[in-house]
Amino acid sequence: MAKRDYYEVLGVSRTCTEVEMKVAFRKAAMQCHPDRHPGDKAAEARFKELNEAYQCLCDSQKRAAYDRFGHAAFEGGGGMGGFGGGDGFGASMADIFEDLFGDVMGRRTRTGGRERGSDLRYNMEITLEEAYAGKAATLKIPTSIACEPCGGSGAKAGSKPRVCKSCGGQGRVRAQQGFFAIERTCPSCQGRGETIDNPCPDCNGAGRKTVERTLSVNVPAGVEDGTRIRLSGEGEAGLRGGPAGDLYIFLSVKPHPLFQRDGADLYCRVPISMVRAALGGEITVRALDGSEVNLKVPEGSQSGKQIKAKGKGMPVLRGREHGDLHVQISVETPQKLNKKQRELLAEFERESSHDTHPEEHGFFARMKDLFGG
């Protein structure tokens, strides 16, 4: 039976790029994989056909020969060999599984026996004043650093790790089991690709030791609760000379007794006397930076009225502008009145009208209209 054109098998044009061909192959191979169709001879044959076509066209020299002579270029043992279960098949399947599961299993983070160190987290609590002005902080953090006597290699001074004989430094071994090639972590080196005959006595071959480090960090002005600061390379040292991880500092801002924050704006509740609210006037409050802010209270102000002090809020992170300070008026009812004060208020009440207490009169008027009486 004549073989189908390899380009037709993969469903690509003769001018396709290597990337387009690879994508097409993997998509088709996953659809007809024997694991998805157990016992299906047609799916198995289709899978073999795809693999044979891809193994030819993914090689630039073989592809050039195929484009010129077709299948005749490889007849009579002309270089293609058997496609059914050789190394090419195992390599292509390894590529598929690597793409699908490599990132999930963390395989790509290990290189030549060196493993990246873990990231570290440090929780720091600051005041609202420190969030306003910024802060230079000194941290003491227990972490792992590279072992000095062995230079992080894990091998005793004067010796070196040697390439693992079982995997040839790859960290993985492949076993051919019939139709499938199975790849697993090398049991001799645990995936590192290297073995140590004489481990360093200071770190027991790990290449790192745990110490308490002192670090300086600048907290920028305007940070908010939950802000994360990343210090690259300040995490744990990697195994056997691998790159260090990162340090992440998570900031939490303590509640303030006077101010509440909403983004770059600050809110403050200020109680004033009934007389000042009625007659109006000026009040002086302090902003978070300690500066005095003079605010005008309009005549007849009610509880809940807000007066804005522009630019007296928090600084905007990595910006030049500031938010606003919103002062909320709270009218305080007088308490513990003496006899004269009571008489004066009683006289004021007798002479009050709809104009002096419009909200009160309006409320009871609406109630009367709704319920009668």
Long-range contacts (C-beta under 8 A, 24 or more apart in sequence): 3-71, 4-49, 6-52, 6-53, 6-56, 6-57, 6-66, 7-53, 7-57, 9-49, 9-50, 9-52, 9-53, 10-50, 10-53, 10-54, 10-57, 14-67, 18-58, 21-54, 21-57, 21-58, 22-58, 25-50, 25-53, 25-54, 25-58, 25-92, 26-95, 26-96, 26-99, 29-54, 29-92, 29-96, 30-96, 34-179, 48-83, 48-84, 51-83, 51-88, 51-89, 51-92, 52-83, 54-92, 55-80, 55-83, 55-88, 55-89, 55-92, 56-80, 85-176, 85-178, 85-179, 89-181, 90-174, 90-176, 90-181, 91-181, 93-180, 93-181, 94-174, 94-181, 94-183, 97-183, 110-171, 110-191, 110-192, 111-242, 112-169, 112-193, 112-194, 113-161, 113-169, 113-171, 113-189, 113-192, 113-193, 113-194, 113-240, 114-192, 114-238, 114-239, 114-240, 114-241, 114-242, 114-243, 115-192, 115-238, 115-239, 115-240, 115-242, 116-238, 116-242, 116-243, 116-244, 116-245, 117-144, 117-208, 117-235, 117-236, 117-237, 117-238, 117-239, 117-242, 117-243, 117-244, 117-245, 118-235, 118-236, 118-245, 119-235, 119-236, 119-245, 119-246, 119-247, 119-248, 120-234, 120-235, 120-236, 120-245, 120-246, 120-247, 120-248, 121-247, 121-248, 121-249, 121-250, 122-247, 122-248, 122-249, 122-250, 123-249, 123-250, 123-252, 124-219, 124-249, 124-250, 124-251, 124-252, 125-251, 125-252, 125-253, 125-254, 126-219, 126-223, 126-251, 126-252, 126-253, 126-254, 127-253, 127-254, 127-256, 128-253, 128-254, 128-256, 128-259, 128-261, 128-288, 129-288, 130-219, 131-219, 131-221, 131-222, 131-223, 131-224, 131-251, 131-253, 131-314, 132-221, 132-222, 132-288, 132-289, 132-314, 132-315, 133-221, 133-289, 134-218, 134-219, 134-220, 134-221, 134-222, 134-223, 135-218, 135-219, 136-216, 136-217, 136-218, 136-219, 137-216, 137-217, 137-218, 137-219, 138-214, 138-215, 138-216, 138-217, 139-214, 139-215, 139-216, 139-217, 139-249, 140-212, 140-213, 140-214, 140-215, 141-212, 141-213, 141-215, 141-247, 142-210, 142-211, 142-212, 142-213, 143-210, 143-211, 143-212, 143-213, 143-234, 143-235, 143-236, 143-237, 143-247, 144-208, 144-209, 144-210, 144-211, 144-236, 144-237, 145-208, 145-209, 145-211, 145-213, 145-237, 146-207, 146-208, 146-237, 146-241, 147-200, 147-202, 147-203, 147-206, 147-207, 147-208, 147-209, 148-202, 149-200, 149-202, 149-203, 150-200, 150-202, 150-203, 150-207, 151-241, 152-207, 152-208, 152-237, 152-238, 152-240, 152-241, 152-242, 153-200, 153-207, 153-240, 153-241, 154-196, 154-199, 154-200, 154-203, 154-205, 154-206, 154-207, 154-239, 154-240, 155-196, 155-197, 155-198, 155-199, 155-200, 155-205, 156-198, 156-199, 156-200, 156-201, 157-200, 159-197, 159-198, 161-194, 161-195, 161-196, 161-240, 162-194, 162-195, 162-196, 162-197, 163-193, 163-194, 164-188, 164-189, 164-192, 164-193, 164-194, 164-195, 165-195, 167-193, 169-193, 169-194, 192-239, 192-240, 194-240, 206-239, 206-240, 207-237, 207-238, 207-239, 207-240, 207-241, 207-242, 208-236, 208-237, 208-238, 208-239, 215-247, 217-249, 219-251, 220-317, 220-318, 221-315, 221-317, 222-264, 222-314, 222-315, 222-316, 222-317, 222-318, 222-319, 223-251, 223-253, 223-317, 224-251, 224-253, 224-261, 224-263, 224-317, 225-251, 225-252, 225-253, 226-250, 226-251, 226-252, 227-251, 227-317, 259-288, 261-314, 263-314, 263-323, 264-313, 264-314, 264-315, 264-316, 264-321, 264-322, 264-323, 264-324, 265-313, 265-314, 265-323, 265-324, 265-325, 265-326, 266-312, 266-313, 266-314, 266-323, 266-324, 266-325, 266-326, 267-325, 267-326, 267-328, 268-325, 268-326, 268-327, 268-328, 269-327, 269-328, 269-330, 270-327, 270-328, 270-329, 270-330, 271-330, 271-331, 271-332, 272-297, 272-301, 272-329, 272-330, 272-331, 272-332, 273-331, 273-332, 273-334, 274-331, 274-332, 274-333, 274-334, 277-301, 277-302, 277-329, 277-331, 283-327, 285-309, 285-325, 285-327, 287-312, 287-325, 288-312, 288-313, 288-314, 288-325, 293-325, 295-327, 297-329, 301-329, 301-331, 302-329, 302-331, 302-359, 303-329, 303-330, 303-331, 304-328, 304-329, 304-330, 305-329
